[in-house]
Amino acid sequence: MWEYLNQEQYDYQRPERGEIRQGVVIRKDSNEIILDVGVKLDAVITSADLEKLDPDELANIAVGDEIPVYILNPEDVDGRIHASISMAKSQEDWDEALRLMETGDIFESPVTGHNKGGLIVPFGRLRGFVPASQVMGLVQRTDSGSRVERLEQMMERKLKLKVIEVNQKRRRLILSERAAMKEWRAENKSRLLDELQPGDVRKGVVTNLMNFGAFVDLGGADGLVHVSEMAWHRVKHPKDVIEVGQEVDVYVLSIDRDEERIALSMKRLQSDPWTQASSKYNVGDVVEGEVTNLTDFGAFARIEAGIEGLIHISELSEDKVEHPREVVHRGQRMTLRIISIDSERQRIGLSLKRAPQPLPEEGDGMESDEEVGESDDSPMAFEETLPADDAAFEETLPEEPAFYSDEESTEETSVDAV
């Protein structure tokens, strides 16, 4: 038939498989749609293809509408052209993906699935893949179990993305959040640094955890929450308090616009337990404490969240002690007596040897209290100055919050391709 139609007196061009043509709907039935695609043969859309369309989308197609179709078979045994509406729409998506890759434009899409290698996001009728190496906040050192758990937490989250690879033959559409965020952050960083002021309270997302603190994305630039600014109590590692991807409220401590560094705090948005310490505790009070740290000069004990005191080595025992480990250990809970308070400087002196200790079990051979004498429990007995000077406290205090730049954060989180 095509040999006849292609004769010189006919100006028809045979459609080719894979070609996108515009077709006018000339008949619509429940199981097929017939279109005029500009040649002598009509094109048919079968029920199998119609089932792939959204019900509302299918209902809106009417006789006389002009719609794009993908040529599947230029001519079957019955002399009809087989075409597809769904594949035509998919082709439009492939074309759009190529355009986005060429222009470098950023778009947004929600996460709808994941596997151990990365995230799956919709792109029109296509599915795009974001490799784990292109996901912000995932580091190479993360073990496979933690990585899958982290990817699962990102379900339904909307990501900023860039197209980095399009291969229609292999049906590969590769996207990158890392590339998109790098460009987006560069555009927004200058604006954010101009806007921020010390004392501002902002929402941010934790992007990376280091031994010294956590980096938080404020929407264009990363700020550092030093480990000493995470909570009023002692924090050994940021992972004990927060996790990557968590949204947090932060207080802006300071901004170095020349170096583009931002210092943040989480604990400044929490009530300071030391503000109530002077009214809550008195010299001579007996309290329960847990040993949190040992040093050559004594042991630190937490008496409540955010308040730790020093048990100087001379206050551990009546006997001579070479090192606190001879008497106490980390995690040990004990009864202590407060022997000094300086709320302004956040100092509390504690004593183990002056605190009442549990009575020994009957028959253990120990002498009674009357035989060994009573101690002076009056408050004046504890007003004396601790043998340790202030340096004993200062040695264990965390360093002041440092500034860290976006570049330092990015360098720590960069990973090789998966």
VONU-835946 format. One record per residue (C-alpha): residue in three letters; x, y, z. Coordinates in steps of 0.2 Angstrom, whole numbers, padded with zeros to 4 digits, always signed. Layout:
REM residues N
ALAXYZ
...
***
This chain:
REM residues 418
MET+0000+0000+0000
TRP+0014+0012+0005
GLU+0022+0009-0012
TYR+0006+0016-0020
LEU+0004+0030-0008
ASN+0022+0035-0011
GLN+0021+0037-0029
GLU+0025+0055-0036
GLN+0007+0061-0037
TYR+0004+0058-0019
ASP+0013+0069-0006
TYR+0012+0057+0009
GLN+0026+0052+0020
ARG+0025+0036+0029
PRO+0026+0037+0048
GLU+0041+0029+0056
ARG+0042+0019+0072
GLY+0046+0030+0087
GLU+0040+0046+0078
ILE+0029+0058+0088
ARG+0014+0064+0077
GLN+0000+0075+0080
GLY-0017+0066+0078
VAL-0035+0072+0078
VAL-0047+0061+0087
ILE-0061+0055+0075
ARG-0069+0042+0085
LYS-0068+0037+0104
ASP-0075+0021+0110
SER-0073+0012+0127
ASN-0059+0001+0121
GLU-0050+0012+0108
ILE-0048+0029+0100
ILE-0046+0032+0082
LEU-0035+0047+0075
ASP-0031+0055+0059
VAL-0012+0057+0059
GLY-0011+0066+0042
VAL-0009+0050+0031
LYS-0022+0039+0022
LEU-0021+0026+0036
ASP-0030+0029+0053
ALA-0020+0027+0069
VAL-0028+0017+0083
ILE-0025+0018+0102
THR-0029+0001+0109
SER-0037-0002+0126
ALA-0020-0008+0133
ASP-0013+0010+0131
LEU-0029+0018+0137
GLU-0028+0009+0153
LYS-0011+0017+0156
LEU-0019+0035+0156
ASP-0025+0044+0171
PRO-0045+0041+0172
ASP-0048+0060+0172
GLU-0035+0063+0158
LEU-0044+0050+0147
ALA-0061+0057+0151
ASN-0055+0074+0145
ILE-0051+0067+0127
ALA-0065+0071+0115
VAL-0068+0069+0096
GLY-0060+0084+0087
ASP-0046+0085+0100
GLU-0028+0086+0093
ILE-0016+0076+0104
PRO+0002+0069+0101
VAL+0004+0051+0098
TYR+0019+0039+0098
ILE+0020+0028+0082
LEU+0022+0010+0088
ASN+0019+0001+0071
PRO+0017+0010+0055
GLU+0005-0003+0048
ASP-0002-0019+0054
VAL-0010-0034+0044
ASP-0026-0024+0044
GLY-0019-0009+0037
ARG-0019+0002+0053
ILE-0006+0012+0062
HIS-0004+0007+0080
ALA+0000+0022+0091
SER+0002+0026+0109
ILE-0004+0042+0119
SER+0006+0036+0135
MET+0022+0034+0126
ALA+0020+0051+0117
LYS+0019+0059+0134
SER+0034+0049+0140
GLN+0044+0055+0125
GLU+0039+0073+0130
ASP+0046+0069+0147
TRP+0063+0063+0140
ASP+0064+0078+0129
GLU+0061+0089+0145
ALA+0074+0080+0154
LEU+0087+0083+0140
ARG+0082+0101+0140
LEU+0085+0102+0159
MET+0102+0094+0157
GLU+0107+0106+0144
THR+0101+0122+0153
GLY+0106+0116+0170
ASP+0089+0122+0178
ILE+0084+0116+0195
PHE+0067+0107+0198
GLU+0059+0100+0213
SER+0051+0082+0215
PRO+0046+0072+0230
VAL+0054+0055+0235
THR+0042+0041+0231
GLY+0054+0026+0233
HIS+0072+0020+0238
ASN+0083+0005+0237
LYS+0100+0002+0244
GLY+0108+0012+0230
GLY+0098+0028+0231
LEU+0081+0037+0229
ILE+0067+0036+0216
VAL+0058+0052+0211
PRO+0044+0054+0198
PHE+0048+0065+0183
GLY+0032+0066+0173
ARG+0028+0049+0168
LEU+0046+0043+0170
ARG+0055+0038+0186
GLY+0072+0047+0190
PHE+0085+0040+0201
VAL+0096+0049+0213
PRO+0111+0039+0218
ALA+0116+0039+0236
SER+0132+0048+0232
GLN+0121+0062+0225
VAL+0110+0064+0241
MET+0115+0078+0253
GLY+0120+0072+0270
LEU+0125+0054+0266
VAL+0143+0050+0268
GLN+0154+0036+0262
ARG+0158+0030+0279
THR+0140+0026+0283
ASP+0137+0007+0284
SER+0124+0000+0272
GLY+0111-0003+0286
SER+0112+0015+0292
ARG+0112+0022+0274
VAL+0096+0012+0270
GLU+0088+0018+0286
ARG+0093+0036+0281
LEU+0086+0034+0264
GLU+0070+0028+0271
GLN+0068+0043+0282
MET+0068+0054+0266
MET+0052+0046+0259
GLU+0040+0060+0253
ARG+0052+0073+0256
LYS+0053+0086+0241
LEU+0071+0088+0234
LYS+0079+0101+0224
LEU+0087+0092+0209
LYS+0097+0093+0193
VAL+0097+0081+0178
ILE+0115+0074+0176
GLU+0112+0060+0164
VAL+0099+0055+0151
ASN+0100+0039+0141
GLN+0083+0035+0134
LYS+0089+0019+0125
ARG+0094+0012+0142
ARG+0080+0021+0151
ARG+0092+0030+0163
LEU+0087+0046+0170
ILE+0100+0051+0184
LEU+0097+0066+0195
SER+0108+0074+0208
GLU+0102+0083+0224
ARG+0121+0088+0228
ALA+0123+0097+0212
ALA+0107+0106+0213
MET+0110+0111+0231
LYS+0128+0117+0227
GLU+0121+0129+0214
TRP+0106+0134+0224
ARG+0116+0138+0240
ALA+0128+0148+0230
GLU+0114+0159+0224
ASN+0106+0161+0242
LYS+0122+0161+0252
SER+0126+0180+0250
ARG+0108+0185+0253
LEU+0107+0174+0269
LEU+0123+0181+0276
ASP+0117+0199+0273
GLU+0100+0195+0282
LEU+0107+0186+0297
GLN+0110+0195+0313
PRO+0116+0189+0330
GLY+0102+0184+0341
ASP+0091+0178+0326
VAL+0082+0162+0329
ARG+0081+0151+0313
LYS+0075+0134+0308
GLY+0088+0123+0299
VAL+0092+0105+0294
VAL+0106+0095+0301
THR+0118+0091+0286
ASN+0133+0083+0294
LEU+0139+0078+0311
MET+0158+0079+0317
ASN+0166+0076+0333
PHE+0167+0095+0337
GLY+0149+0099+0332
ALA+0135+0098+0319
PHE+0133+0108+0303
VAL+0115+0115+0300
ASP+0109+0121+0283
LEU+0100+0138+0286
GLY+0093+0138+0268
GLY+0108+0143+0258
ALA+0123+0142+0270
ASP+0129+0130+0284
GLY+0132+0136+0302
LEU+0141+0126+0315
VAL+0133+0121+0332
HIS+0148+0118+0342
VAL+0147+0103+0353
SER+0147+0114+0369
GLU+0132+0124+0362
MET+0121+0109+0359
ALA+0114+0107+0377
TRP+0117+0113+0395
HIS+0123+0096+0400
ARG+0139+0088+0394
VAL+0138+0081+0376
LYS+0151+0068+0371
HIS+0146+0067+0353
PRO+0133+0077+0342
LYS+0125+0060+0337
ASP+0119+0058+0356
VAL+0108+0073+0353
ILE+0103+0075+0335
GLU+0104+0066+0318
VAL+0107+0070+0300
GLY+0091+0076+0292
GLN+0083+0082+0308
GLU+0075+0099+0308
VAL+0081+0110+0322
ASP+0079+0128+0329
VAL+0095+0137+0331
TYR+0101+0153+0339
VAL+0113+0164+0329
LEU+0128+0168+0340
SER+0139+0177+0328
ILE+0142+0180+0309
ASP+0159+0182+0301
ARG+0154+0189+0284
ASP+0172+0191+0278
GLU+0175+0172+0281
GLU+0157+0167+0278
ARG+0156+0158+0294
ILE+0141+0157+0306
ALA+0141+0151+0324
LEU+0125+0144+0330
SER+0118+0137+0347
MET+0104+0125+0352
LYS+0106+0127+0370
ARG+0103+0146+0371
LEU+0085+0142+0366
GLN+0083+0130+0381
SER+0081+0136+0399
ASP+0098+0137+0408
PRO+0097+0126+0424
TRP+0110+0137+0432
THR+0098+0152+0433
GLN+0089+0142+0447
ALA+0104+0134+0455
SER+0107+0147+0468
SER+0089+0146+0474
LYS+0087+0127+0472
TYR+0103+0122+0481
ASN+0112+0127+0497
VAL+0129+0123+0504
GLY+0127+0108+0515
ASP+0113+0100+0504
VAL+0115+0081+0501
VAL+0111+0077+0483
GLU+0112+0062+0472
GLY+0125+0063+0458
GLU+0132+0052+0443
VAL+0151+0053+0439
THR+0153+0059+0422
ASN+0172+0062+0420
LEU+0188+0058+0429
THR+0203+0069+0429
ASP+0220+0069+0439
PHE+0213+0082+0451
GLY+0196+0075+0454
ALA+0179+0069+0447
PHE+0165+0078+0439
ALA+0147+0072+0444
ARG+0130+0077+0437
ILE+0117+0082+0450
GLU+0104+0086+0437
ALA+0103+0089+0418
GLY+0115+0103+0414
ILE+0123+0105+0431
GLU+0139+0096+0435
GLY+0150+0099+0450
LEU+0168+0095+0455
ILE+0173+0082+0468
HIS+0191+0087+0471
ILE+0203+0073+0474
SER+0205+0078+0492
GLU+0186+0077+0494
LEU+0184+0059+0488
SER+0191+0050+0504
GLU+0199+0053+0521
ASP+0213+0042+0515
LYS+0226+0048+0502
VAL+0220+0046+0484
GLU+0233+0045+0470
HIS+0219+0045+0456
PRO+0200+0047+0457
ARG+0199+0030+0449
GLU+0204+0022+0465
VAL+0188+0027+0473
VAL+0175+0031+0459
HIS+0171+0026+0441
ARG+0161+0034+0427
GLY+0143+0031+0428
GLN+0143+0027+0446
ARG+0129+0035+0456
MET+0132+0041+0474
THR+0127+0052+0488
LEU+0136+0069+0489
ARG+0137+0085+0499
ILE+0137+0102+0492
ILE+0152+0112+0499
SER+0152+0127+0488
ILE+0141+0136+0475
ASP+0145+0150+0463
SER+0130+0151+0451
GLU+0137+0166+0441
ARG+0153+0156+0436
GLN+0143+0140+0436
ARG+0153+0131+0449
ILE+0148+0119+0462
GLY+0160+0110+0474
LEU+0155+0093+0480
SER+0162+0081+0493
LEU+0160+0062+0494
LYS+0169+0060+0510
ARG+0158+0073+0519
ALA+0142+0065+0513
PRO+0132+0053+0524
GLN+0135+0035+0517
PRO+0124+0020+0518
LEU+0125+0011+0535
PRO+0135-0006+0533
GLU+0125-0022+0534
GLU+0123-0029+0551
GLY+0137-0041+0556
ASP+0149-0035+0543
GLY+0162-0031+0557
MET+0161-0012+0555
GLU+0161+0000+0570
SER+0145+0010+0574
ASP+0144+0029+0571
GLU+0145+0032+0590
GLU+0162+0023+0590
VAL+0169+0033+0576
GLY+0162+0049+0581
GLU+0150+0061+0572
SER+0155+0074+0559
ASP+0150+0092+0560
ASP+0135+0094+0548
SER+0133+0113+0550
PRO+0133+0124+0534
MET+0148+0133+0541
ALA+0158+0118+0540
PHE+0157+0118+0521
GLU+0160+0136+0517
GLU+0179+0134+0516
THR+0187+0136+0499
LEU+0191+0120+0489
PRO+0209+0115+0488
ALA+0208+0116+0469
ASP+0209+0132+0461
ASP+0198+0138+0446
ALA+0210+0130+0434
ALA+0203+0113+0440
PHE+0186+0118+0432
GLU+0194+0127+0417
GLU+0204+0112+0411
THR+0188+0102+0407
LEU+0177+0115+0399
PRO+0174+0113+0381
GLU+0182+0126+0369
GLU+0172+0141+0364
PRO+0162+0139+0348
ALA+0172+0141+0333
PHE+0167+0147+0316
TYR+0167+0134+0302
SER+0163+0138+0284
ASP+0152+0130+0271
GLU+0167+0124+0262
GLU+0173+0115+0277
SER+0157+0106+0279
THR+0156+0102+0261
GLU+0173+0094+0261
GLU+0169+0083+0275
THR+0153+0077+0267
SER+0159+0074+0250
VAL+0160+0056+0244
ASP+0165+0045+0229
ALA+0151+0039+0218
VAL+0142+0024+0223
***
